[in-house]
Amino acid sequence: MATDLNEILSHFAVNVKTQPYGNGHINDTYLVEGLPCTILQRINTSIFKKPDEVMANIAAVTEHLRRKILAAGGDPERETLTLVPTLDGAPYYVAPDGDCYRMYHFIKGAKSFDQAENPEMFAASAHAFGKFQRMLADFPADKLYEVIPHFHDTPDRLRQFREALERDAAGRAASVKPEIDFVLAHADCVSRVTDAIADGSVPLRVTHNDTKLNNVMLDEVTHEGICVIDLDTVMPGSMLYDFGDALRFGASTGAEDETDLSKIEFDLTYFEAFTKAFIEELGDSMTARERELLPFSALLLTLECGIRFLTDYLNGDTYFRIHREHHNLDRCRTQFKLVADIETKLDEMAKIVAKY
């Protein structure tokens, strides 16, 4: 039975025209053309199994950001997400079928991009993500729920991959031996950041954990990064996760699911633009070990993402939304091509970090 969006909207005191919005892999998103204009999202509870915890994290973080933005003389209606409660004051609505829906104010005069059109655009996202971390530096990370346990725990992602390989639920393992061998050949480096967190050389921080370019709203006039969005995965973690994931997505010369791997390289011009802006925002708050691991984090998060895509492919495409046959395999291959290219450029990347 199709979802009755008008019935859902009635619980937010809204009953106007809606249309699908965006192209995210996880949640269903709709633009609600009312006064004010809002965004309605169905939370994917097959992935976010505890929506109470997801929404508690989002409410706490956005309220903290709101206070910081106001104190700095900014505009919290544009610089952070604003939740619209239900008529009974809840942060989200649970429909009779169990689906969960939330609503945000729509940020006008801004848009997101799937791919950076130039290094300046990518740097704008770095300023936004760096500012996001800076404003949350005094937020107690251990007060946040871990809504997806071990989300950027690369050793655990490797464990899940090995389990998926052993099960071979979709009968695909024999057809992806080169990709399997690539993962296993890199198994010895996956614990470098988690080991650093464990020994205290890399501190636990509030992290976004999904720092793709399209999770930053850019002002349509100034092209500045004004608001970080998609806060479902805000959790305790390492700043290296945010830095590395942004680069594995934004410094690639091709789309995340490009099938022509000759188009896929790691662009050092984009790496330098992002690194400069990110370091400008965070200043001296990084530890020596964090600075040392910045280049490696781009390799690690790219490898981790490729492992996740390959694991999902082996499992029969149960996590990431796909739009064609072998879509997750295509995504996996782009990530591994990037990893191989990053490996040849780590020394140059370290020099760029040292420069700033």
Buried (B, 14 or more C-beta within 10 A) or exposed (E): EEBEBEEBBBBBEBBEEBEEBBEBBBBBBBBBEBEEEBBBBBBBBEBBEEBBBBBBBBBBBBEBBBEBBEEEEBEBBBBBBBBBBBEEEEBBBBBEEEBBBBBBBBBEEBEBBEBBEEBEBBBBBBBBBBBBBBBBBEBEBEEBBBBBEEBBBBBBBBEBBBEBBEEEEBEBBEEBEEBBEBBEEBBEEBBBBBEBBEEEBBBBBBBBBBBBBBBBBBBEEEBBBBBBBBBBBBBBBBBBBBBBBBBBBBBBBBBBBBBEBEEBBBBBEBBBBBBBBBBBBBEEBBBEBBBBBBBBBBBBBBBBBBBBBBBBBBBBBEBBBBEEEBBBBBBBBBBBBBBBBBEEBEEEBBEBBEEE
